[in-house]
């Protein structure tokens, strides 16, 4: 399949589902748990229902063509070994925020990303090697006080 056909197919599936919890159909799913220390005694767990972009094709496609996502959903990108790479928003219709974490599960960077429809598109690069990243609706991390230094991010499949 060519990229335009995939985009149309993805948009059609999403429209038929009417905003399901998982942002992209036909990908593995899980729950990403982000634990934030509220103070020295209490912790808060935020749970995101996520699609897992495991293949290079799914990682390249990302959330292209997705018109909306539920507030507590997103897409996770995982690597077994640290990689230094960035993300772009070509043909992504909704503004996103992305958090990158290291092998210990600690969030090291949070970036806001805006849709791009014409080349060249900005590359959102955290500037370091990472093993995991999650894309969510823009502002999600701010609304939940999830900041750089959050100590635990874990994926439950």
C-alpha positions as CSV (number, residue, x, y, z in Angstrom):
1,X,0.0,0.0,0.0
2,X,1.2,3.5,-0.7
3,X,1.3,6.1,2.0
4,X,-1.8,8.1,0.8
5,X,-3.9,4.9,0.7
6,X,-2.8,4.1,4.3
7,X,-3.7,7.6,5.4
8,X,-7.2,7.4,3.9
9,X,-7.6,3.9,5.3
10,X,-6.5,5.0,8.8
11,X,-8.8,8.0,8.7
12,X,-11.8,5.9,7.5
13,X,-11.2,3.3,10.3
14,X,-10.9,6.0,12.9
15,X,-14.1,7.8,11.7
16,X,-16.0,4.5,11.8
17,X,-14.9,3.9,15.4
18,X,-16.0,7.3,16.6
19,X,-13.1,8.1,18.9
20,X,-12.2,4.8,20.5
21,X,-9.8,4.8,23.5
22,X,-7.0,3.5,21.4
23,X,-5.9,6.2,18.8
24,X,-5.0,3.8,16.0
25,X,-6.7,0.6,15.1
26,X,-4.8,-2.7,14.3
27,X,-1.8,-1.8,16.5
28,X,-1.0,-3.6,19.8
29,X,-2.4,-1.7,22.8
30,X,-1.5,-1.3,26.5
31,X,-1.7,1.0,29.4
32,X,1.1,3.5,30.1
33,X,1.3,4.3,33.7
34,X,3.1,7.6,34.6
35,X,3.7,8.0,38.4
36,X,4.2,11.5,39.7
37,X,5.4,12.2,43.2
38,X,3.0,14.7,44.6
39,X,5.2,15.2,47.7
40,X,7.6,13.1,49.7
41,X,4.7,10.9,50.9
42,X,2.1,10.7,48.1
43,X,2.2,9.5,44.5
44,X,-0.3,9.9,41.7
45,X,-0.6,7.4,38.9
46,X,-1.9,8.7,35.5
47,X,-3.0,6.0,33.1
48,X,-3.0,6.4,29.3
49,X,-4.6,3.8,27.0
50,X,-2.0,3.7,24.2
51,X,-1.4,2.2,20.8
52,X,2.1,0.8,20.5
53,X,4.0,1.6,17.4
54,X,6.3,-1.5,17.2
55,X,7.2,-1.7,13.6
56,X,9.2,0.9,11.5
57,X,6.1,1.4,9.4
58,X,3.9,2.1,12.4
59,X,6.5,4.4,13.9
60,X,6.8,6.3,10.6
61,X,3.0,6.7,10.3
62,X,2.5,7.6,13.9
63,X,-0.7,9.6,14.4
64,X,-0.8,10.9,10.8
65,X,-4.4,11.4,9.7
66,X,-5.9,11.0,13.2
67,X,-8.6,13.7,13.7
68,X,-9.1,13.4,17.4
69,X,-8.0,11.3,20.4
70,X,-9.6,10.6,23.8
71,X,-8.0,12.7,26.6
72,X,-6.4,9.7,28.3
73,X,-5.0,8.0,25.2
74,X,-1.8,8.3,23.1
75,X,0.8,6.4,21.1
76,X,4.0,4.9,22.5
77,X,7.3,4.4,20.7
78,X,9.7,2.0,22.3
79,X,13.3,0.9,21.6
80,X,15.3,-1.8,23.2
81,X,18.5,0.3,23.1
82,X,18.7,4.0,23.4
83,X,18.3,5.9,20.1
84,X,18.9,9.6,19.3
85,X,16.2,10.7,16.9
86,X,13.4,13.2,16.6
87,X,9.8,13.3,15.5
88,X,8.1,15.4,12.9
89,X,4.4,16.3,12.4
90,X,4.0,16.0,8.7
91,X,0.3,15.4,7.9
92,X,-0.5,15.1,11.6
93,X,-3.8,16.9,12.1
94,X,-3.9,17.5,15.8
95,X,-1.4,19.3,18.1
96,X,0.5,16.9,20.3
97,X,2.8,16.8,23.3
98,X,5.6,14.2,23.5
99,X,7.5,12.9,26.5
100,X,10.8,11.1,26.2
101,X,12.2,8.7,28.9
102,X,15.4,6.9,29.6
103,X,16.1,3.2,30.5
104,X,15.2,3.9,34.1
105,X,11.7,5.2,33.1
106,X,12.5,8.8,34.0
107,X,11.0,11.5,31.8
108,X,13.9,13.6,30.5
109,X,12.1,15.9,28.1
110,X,8.6,17.1,27.2
111,X,7.9,19.0,24.0
112,X,4.8,20.5,22.4
113,X,4.5,19.7,18.7
114,X,2.3,21.5,16.1
115,X,0.8,20.1,12.9
116,X,2.7,20.6,9.7
117,X,1.2,20.3,6.2
118,X,4.1,21.7,4.0
119,X,7.7,20.8,3.8
120,X,10.0,21.5,5.5
121,X,8.5,20.4,8.8
122,X,10.2,21.0,12.1
123,X,11.9,18.1,13.8
124,X,11.2,17.8,17.5
125,X,14.4,16.3,18.9
126,X,15.0,15.9,22.7
127,X,18.8,16.2,22.1
128,X,19.7,13.0,23.9
129,X,19.3,9.2,23.5
130,X,16.0,7.8,24.7
131,X,14.3,4.4,24.9
132,X,10.6,5.4,25.1
133,X,8.4,8.3,23.9
134,X,4.6,8.9,24.2
135,X,2.5,11.3,22.1
136,X,-0.6,12.7,23.7
137,X,-3.0,15.6,23.0
138,X,-1.1,18.8,23.4
139,X,-1.3,20.1,27.0
140,X,-1.9,16.7,28.6
141,X,1.3,16.8,30.6
142,X,0.8,20.4,31.7
143,X,-2.8,19.6,32.9
144,X,-1.5,16.7,35.0
145,X,1.7,18.3,36.3
146,X,3.8,15.7,34.6
147,X,7.2,17.3,34.2
148,X,10.8,16.4,33.4
149,X,12.1,14.3,36.3
150,X,8.9,12.2,36.7
151,X,10.5,9.1,38.2
152,X,8.4,6.2,36.8
153,X,7.0,5.4,33.4
154,X,5.9,1.8,32.7
155,X,3.9,0.1,30.1
156,X,1.4,-2.7,30.9
157,X,0.5,-4.9,28.0
